[in-house]
Every structure is written in C-alpha cells, then in structure tokens.
Amino acid sequence: MTRAIIEYGCDTLDVLIPTGTDLDDAFDAIDAETGESLRINGWMIENIDFDQAGSIY
C-alpha cells in the first residue's frame, strides 16, 4: 500500500492505495484516518502527493 494525499473537489483525503493502482480510472482506497473503504474516481483528482516514505505495507 502507498499513502497519498488527494485533493478531490472540495475535500482533501489521506488515503492508502494498493501499489500499482491505475489512478486514471475509478479505484478503491482506504481512509488512513478512519479505516473506511472509499471508491475514488481518478479522473476527478485535482492533485495527488505521495508519502515521502513510499510504500508502507
């Protein structure tokens, strides 16, 4: 899993994304703060910053 900060509309999400995920399509992620499963439409992402440490799991 890779940790990322995603700007998505008016929200900023701190999420865990499976390594190798196609970010241009809809994909599943886990909210890093709550553990909630999320479905994100990649084409709606305004900005994405990956954790400096890279993969964490």
Secondary structure, 3 states (H helix, E strand, C coil): CEEEEEEECCEEEEEEECCCCCCCCEEEEEECCCCCEEEEEHHHEEEEEEEEEEECC
